[in-house]
């Protein structure tokens, strides 16, 4: 058991097209586009692309979060009053424990001012609507473990690997077998401890 906080992202489509939501609030239209972005560079490229595609819009406000635990985030009001767009958008993403995701909300002004509270609600609701339509995936934080084992020890070890829901990233077959294994971070210490029972049979953690 673990109390580790899970993180989520959105599932990329085969066409890599963003998730889109549209809200109309007092004549203004708010279009939110969400995309899976695993790096800062990917997030910035997505924001730049959407902004260029909608360069005649009144505003293209944005927020992104990256990192396996959402440790890097940034946002922009893009001309809206300070704190009314980018930060509310970012707050919605963090409240859903999202990471590796970027959101751009494009506003087409309809001639009616919404006020500070109205803007905060509009930009928040636009991101909420897009997240509701997105297919979310839980992100697994994994540690790499590299082991060397004799051939006769391989099957018993692999049975334990499956029990821990770990995955083998790469295997080299030489005089002995070398596995590169990915195990969930919160289970890695238990996994290493489990491997110790095979040390007498020749297993080595590299």
N, C-alpha and C positions, 0 to 999 in steps of 0.2 A: 504494500500500500504506500501511496505517496500523496502529499498535499501540494506537489509541484503544480504550478499554474500552467494550464495548457495554452497554446497559441494556435491561431488559425490563419489561413489565407484563403484565397479564392482559387477555384480550379480553372486553369487556362483552357480555353476552347481550342479545337483543332485549327481554327482560322486565326487564333490569337486576337479575336475581336473583344473589345471591352464590354463589360456589363453596363447597360444603359437604363436609367430611369428618367421620367419626365414628370414634373409637377408644374401646375399653373396656379399662381397665388396672386390674386388682385392684379391681373393682367400681365404680371411678369412671369416668364417661363424659366424654369430651372432644370437643366439637363445634367445629370450626374453620370460620369463614366468612371468605372472601376477597372483596374487591371492588376494582374499578378506581376510584381516587380521584385526580383530577388536582390537587387543591388541599388545603391544610390544612383548610379549611372543610368540604370534602366528606368528608375522612377523619374529622373529628370528628363530623359528622352521622351517618355510617355507624356509628361506634362507639356513639354515643348511641342510635341506633335499635335495634341488636342488644342492647344492655344493657337497654333498656326492655322489649324483647320477651322477655327472659330474666331479669327482675328477681328471680325466685325462685331462680335458680341460685346455687350456692355462690360462684362467681367468674366474672367476665367480664373476662379479661385481654386486653390489646391491644397492637398495635404498628402504626406506619405509617411509610411513606417517601414523600416527594413531591419534586418538582423534576426537571428534565431529566437531572441527573446524581446524583440521590438525595441532594441536599445538605441536605435537612431530614428529620429523623426523630425519633420519640419513642415511648415505650413505657410500660406500666404493669403492675405485678404485681397490682394490684386486690385487695390483701388477702392474697395468697400471700406466703410468706417472700421477703425482698428478694433479687432476682437470680434467682429460680427460674422466672419465667414471661415477663414482658415482654421482658427482654433476650435470653433464648434464642430467643423468637419473632422478634425483630428480627435476631438473628444469622443465622437461617435465610433470611430475606428478603434480607439483604445478601450472603450466600454465593451466592445464585442471581442476584445483580446485578439485583434487582428495584427498581423505583421506581413512583411513582404507584399505590400499592397499600396497602390497610389489611387487617389481620387481627385478628379477635376470636376468642379461644378461650373457650368457655363450659364450665365444669366443673360437673358434678353429682357431689357427693361420695358415695362408696359405703360409707363407714365404715371404710376401711383407709388408714392413713397411708402415703404413698409415700416420704417422706424427701426431702432436698434433691436428691440425684442423680436420684431417681425422678421428681420434679416437672420438673426441667430436661429430662429425656428425654421425658416425656409431652407437654409443651408444644411442644418442638421437633418431635417426631414428628407431632403434630397438624397443624402448619403444613406440614411436608414432605408429608404425605398430601394436603392440599388443593392444594398446588402441583403435585403429580403429576397431579391430575385437571384442573387448569386449562389452558386454551388460552393459551399465552404469545405475545406479540407483541414484536418488537424495536422499540424506540423510536429514531426517527431525529432526531438533533440537527441542526437546519437554520439557516442564516443567510439572511436576506432580501437579495436583490440587485434593485435597480430600474434598468432601462435604458430609454433612448430610442433608437429606430432608425427609419431611413427604411423605407418599405414594401418597396422592392426588396431590402433586406437581411434581411427577416424570415425567409424560408425557410432560408438558410444558418445563421443564428443559432439557429433552432429545432432544426436538425439537431444542433448542438453541445450544446444544452440536453438533448436526449434522450441524447446520448452520456455526459453526466455524471449521468444518472438524476435530473436536477433536475425540479421541477414548477412550472408557472406558476400562481400564486395568483390573479392578476387582470391584466386587459389593458384599456387604454383606447385607442380608435382616434380619433385627431384628425388634425392635419396630419402628425404622425408617430405611430408606435406606441410606447406605454409598457407594458412588461411588468414585473410584480412576480414575481420568481422565488425559489423556495426551493431552496437547494442544501445538501447535507450539509456540516456544519461543517468536517470535516477535509479537504474538497475545495474549500472556498470560495476559497482563495488561488489554486489552479490554475485555477479557473473564471474569476476576475477576469483572470488573466493571459491565458487563452484569448480573452476578450472584446476584449483590446487589439488583436488582429489585425484587428478590424472598425472600429477608430477612424477609419481613413483613409476608410471608407465612410460615416461619419457617426454611428456608434454612440457614445452617451454613457452612462456610468454615473452615475446621479443620486444 
